[in-house]
Amino acid sequence: MKIMLLLLVTFSVMFAGGIKWEKDYATAIKQSEALHKPMMFIISNHSCHFCAQFEANALSSPKVIQKINTEYVAAMVYTDEDPVFPRDLYVGGTPATWFLKSDGEPLFDPLMGAVDTVGFLKALNIVSAEYKKKSTKK
């Protein structure tokens, strides 16, 4: 019983704060390189209905939070805040979720729109597997 309680408390503390977001693109790239993890970079907008939907659903899921906090470096920028990031990543719509290597090169084209939780978890698993495969080829 004590072990279950300890696990529950540990899980709650680890993920209570949600996704561990880096403060900006440049910091996230440095962290990605230092930690040897892919970077998840989301371009969003505060007035975007689909962005709010994506954040409220997929990005609030405990399974998604755990996966991202364990296997990714995460950063999100809002276009209405005039953020600094490589403009070639802006594809004209939000939300746009990029998965990048530590050098900033995309692993895939961006996921566009309010991807549901199940679909987003599948994407995270695919990206993790691809990143590991490419990392071991060096």
MOFEN-V94950 format. One record per pair of residues at least 6 apart in sequence whose C-alpha atoms are under 8 Angstrom apart, sorted by the first residue. I is the first residue (numbers start at 1). J is the second residue. Records with the same first field share a line. If there is no record, write none. Layout:
I = J, J
//
This chain:
15 = 62, 65, 66
18 = 60, 62, 65
19 = 59, 65, 66, 68, 69, 74
20 = 69, 73, 74
21 = 73, 74, 75, 76
22 = 28, 73, 74, 75, 76
23 = 75
24 = 75, 76, 77, 84
25 = 41, 75, 76, 77, 84, 85
26 = 85
28 = 39, 73, 74, 75
29 = 39, 102, 103, 104
30 = 102
31 = 73
32 = 38, 39, 72, 73, 101, 102
33 = 102, 103
36 = 102
37 = 71, 72, 73, 101, 102
38 = 71, 72, 73, 99, 100, 101, 102, 128, 131
39 = 72, 73, 74, 75, 98, 99, 100, 101, 102
40 = 72, 73, 74, 75, 97, 98, 99, 100
41 = 74, 75, 76, 77, 97, 98, 99, 100
42 = 75, 76, 77, 95, 96, 97, 98
43 = 76, 77, 78, 79, 90, 94, 95, 96, 97
44 = 51, 76, 77, 78, 79, 94, 95, 96
45 = 51, 77, 78, 79, 80, 94, 95
46 = 52, 78, 80
48 = 94, 95
50 = 94, 95, 113, 114
51 = 94, 95, 113, 114
53 = 114
54 = 95, 113, 114, 115, 116
57 = 116, 117
58 = 64, 115, 116, 117, 118, 120
59 = 65, 117
61 = 117
63 = 121
64 = 117, 120, 121
67 = 124
68 = 74, 124
71 = 128
77 = 83
89 = 98
90 = 96
93 = 112
94 = 112, 113
95 = 112, 113, 114
96 = 110, 111, 112, 113
97 = 110, 111, 112
98 = 106, 108, 109, 110, 111
99 = 106, 107, 108, 110, 127
100 = 106, 107, 108
101 = 107, 131
107 = 127, 131
//
